[in-house]
Amino acid sequence: MITPAFARTLARYNAWMNERIYAICSSIADDERKKDVGAFFKSIHGTLNHLLLADRIWMGRFQGSPYKVGSLSQELYSDFEELHRERAAMDKAIGEWAETLTPEALAADLHYVSITNPAPRSTPLGLTVAHFFNHQTHHRGQLTTLLMQRGIDPGVTDLLWLPPEPAR
């Protein structure tokens, strides 16, 4: 399945891509970021909010402290700068958490209650971690489409372009 080293790489990729997306989005007027353009979460801002919300939900499950939400489209922050700060803090927390993963932990089951279908679930942690990072990539793909529709090229987004990790 997934290894701790791969989870750490995906955490770095996640933080790198989020910072790039936020840098690009900071050049877009607030009303344009929030404009309902028919995306799944309506707008660029709505999609950015959903990504942070979903990450909080999953990190709460991973760390044994469930994050309570009203809906998956709940707006956490209407202010873009505040949303950006909270995104950066979450990416730091994800990176720190990924450093603690072990093969044994990834092989164990994660028990949680789904929000979309409120029933107890049990899934190997490794699979949920893969889903966690895949979910982020999925919605960033939506964001890059929304950017391209505005004539903004987000550049290369492939995992293989992740800059090398600095020497420790």
C-alpha positions in Angstrom: 0.0 0.0 0.0 1.4 3.4 1.0 4.6 3.8 3.0 5.5 6.5 5.6 8.1 7.9 3.2 5.5 8.2 0.4 3.1 9.9 2.8 5.8 12.4 3.7 6.5 13.1 0.0 2.7 13.6 -0.6 2.6 16.0 2.4 5.4 18.1 0.9 3.8 18.0 -2.6 0.5 19.1 -1.0 2.1 22.1 0.8 4.1 23.1 -2.3 1.0 23.0 -4.6 -1.2 24.8 -2.1 1.3 27.6 -1.7 1.5 27.9 -5.5 -2.3 27.9 -5.9 -2.7 30.5 -3.2 0.0 32.7 -4.7 -1.8 32.7 -8.0 -5.2 33.2 -6.4 -4.0 36.2 -4.4 -3.8 38.1 -7.7 -7.5 37.6 -8.4 -10.0 40.1 -7.1 -12.0 38.8 -4.1 -15.3 39.1 -5.9 -13.9 37.1 -8.8 -12.5 34.4 -6.4 -16.0 34.2 -4.8 -18.0 34.3 -8.0 -20.3 31.2 -8.5 -19.0 29.7 -11.8 -20.9 26.4 -11.5 -18.0 24.5 -9.9 -18.8 21.7 -7.4 -18.1 24.1 -4.5 -19.3 27.0 -6.7 -16.2 29.2 -6.8 -12.4 29.3 -6.4 -12.9 30.5 -2.8 -15.5 27.8 -2.1 -13.1 25.1 -3.4 -10.2 26.4 -1.4 -12.5 26.5 1.7 -13.7 22.9 1.0 -10.1 21.7 0.8 -9.2 23.1 4.2 -12.4 21.8 5.7 -11.9 18.3 4.4 -8.3 18.3 5.6 -9.5 19.3 9.1 -12.0 16.5 9.0 -9.5 13.9 8.0 -6.7 15.2 10.3 -9.2 15.1 13.2 -10.0 11.5 12.4 -6.3 10.6 12.0 -5.4 12.2 15.3 -8.5 11.0 17.3 -10.2 14.3 17.7 -13.1 14.5 15.2 -13.7 17.9 13.6 -17.4 18.9 13.7 -18.9 20.4 10.6 -22.3 21.4 9.4 -21.7 20.5 5.8 -18.9 19.8 3.3 -19.5 23.2 1.7 -19.4 25.1 5.0 -17.4 28.3 4.7 -14.6 28.4 7.3 -13.2 31.9 6.4 -14.6 34.5 4.1 -11.4 36.5 4.3 -8.8 35.2 1.7 -5.8 36.1 3.8 -7.1 34.3 6.8 -8.0 31.3 4.7 -4.4 31.4 3.3 -2.9 31.6 6.8 -5.0 28.7 8.0 -4.1 26.7 4.9 -0.4 27.2 5.6 -0.9 26.2 9.2 -2.8 23.0 8.2 -0.1 22.1 5.7 2.6 22.4 8.4 0.5 20.2 10.7 0.0 17.6 7.9 3.8 17.6 7.4 4.5 17.1 11.1 1.8 14.4 11.3 3.2 12.6 8.3 6.6 12.4 10.0 5.0 10.3 12.8 3.6 7.6 10.5 4.9 4.1 10.8 4.3 1.0 8.6 2.4 -0.5 11.5 0.1 2.5 11.9 -0.6 2.6 8.2 -1.6 -1.1 8.3 -4.0 -0.7 11.2 -7.7 0.2 10.7 -9.0 3.7 11.1 -12.5 3.8 12.7 -14.6 6.9 12.0 -18.1 8.0 11.1 -18.7 9.3 7.5 -20.2 12.7 7.1 -21.9 12.0 3.7 -23.4 8.7 5.0 -23.3 8.9 8.8 -22.4 5.4 9.6 -19.4 3.8 11.4 -16.7 2.9 9.0 -13.4 1.0 9.3 -10.8 1.3 6.7 -7.0 0.7 6.7 -5.2 3.9 7.6 -3.0 3.5 4.6 -6.0 3.6 2.2 -7.5 6.6 4.0 -4.1 8.5 3.8 -4.0 7.7 0.1 -7.6 9.0 -0.3 -6.7 12.1 1.8 -3.9 13.2 -0.6 -5.9 12.1 -3.7 -8.8 14.2 -2.6 -6.6 17.3 -2.3 -5.2 16.6 -5.8 -8.7 16.1 -7.2 -9.9 19.5 -6.0 -6.7 21.3 -6.9 -7.3 19.9 -10.4 -10.7 21.7 -10.4 -8.9 24.9 -9.2 -6.4 24.7 -12.1 -9.3 24.4 -14.5 -11.1 27.4 -13.0 -7.8 29.3 -13.3 -7.3 28.3 -16.9 -10.8 29.4 -17.7 -9.7 32.9 -16.5 -6.6 32.7 -18.7 -4.3 32.0 -15.8 -1.8 29.2 -16.4 -0.9 27.5 -13.1 2.1 25.9 -14.6 3.3 22.4 -14.1 1.4 20.6 -11.3 2.9 17.1 -11.6 4.2 15.3 -8.6 7.4 14.7 -10.5 8.1 18.4 -10.5 8.2 18.6 -6.7 11.4 20.4 -5.8 13.9 18.1 -3.9 13.7 18.1 -0.2 16.3 20.3 1.4 19.1 18.4 3.2 18.5 17.9 6.9 
